[in-house]
Amino acid sequence: MLSAKVLSRGGAQHSGMGMSTRTTFPSPVLRRKGLHRRSAKSVQGFKLTGVPPSDKMSQDVNLSFGCTRRLLKEDLKVKKRPAKWVPHLLTDREKQRRVNLARQTLQILRQRANPVDVVIAQDESWVNCWDPQPKQATCEWIAAGEDRLEKVVIERSVQKTMLVAFIDKDGLVYREFVPNGLGIGAVLYQAILDRFLTALRRARPHLATRRGMMTWALLQDGAPAHRADPVQCFLRARGVRILPHPGYSPDLNPMDYWFFSKIKKQVKGIRHRDIPQLEQAVDASIRVIPAPEFQAAMDRFPERLRKCIAANGSYFERK
């Protein structure tokens, strides 16, 4: 004679001799359709608010943790993913401005057969005498049973210098270091631009003026010193054309999406005893960058503008 035993979780019937096992009814999620509909609605609410599946969610929908996860993954087809890190939470107005200025810049670049041949990108960034390597850089192969390498967490040093650089498709055009404690204001930035224009005539003689206008365009961000009226008047008086650049857009400047990260990666994890030694290390890092990498970075600039337009002004990089 067979005896049935209904398992609370499995819903299975076993024979007395333990020789046969068969499922007699579906899992609780499918068996209790009313609860399934209420649970789906509740879990969907959690999905919209970004709350991950947890014991609290299981209690709220009156299901086990395992059922809740299956409901999320199999029924609602959602995934648990980390947040996307962005430089700034863009408003709709800022997104539209990014689209409009990206279109204006592309229109300017289309006037040339080789668009990036006339672009000189500029920006500034701090470089620390000691900047610890990221955790990923400490990865190494270890055998089974071996302990991982331990390192003490050390903050970056207070000593630092600001690197102001100008690059184009052929390489570095001009660079200047600003000591720690001396911020870049309109007066200092105008003086830097004056020295840059002098160096440009020596480094790129083919970019000569034509009827009072430069044959190249300057790409810079919207920092206060860059937008100051004295600086704008200085550039207009010398015939320098400024490419439109939206705010909060490091993904649309080769200095931010390539150059500075390239330089800092090479000096990370190395202790520099003072600012002069750090500046020498930065110069050495710039010198070893192959010329084709400058060309490739500048070639990506128009493509990134098109990606910004396709993304309706949102950040398009996955981070």
Beta strands, then each sheet from edge to edge (+ up, - down):
strand 1: 12-14
strand 2: 21-23
strand 3: 119-128
strand 4: 160-168
strand 5: 171-179
strand 6: 209-210
strand 7: 213-214
strand 8: 217-219
strand 9: 241-242
sheet 1: 1+ 2-
sheet 2: 5+ 4- 3+ 8+ 9+
sheet 3: 6+ 7-
end
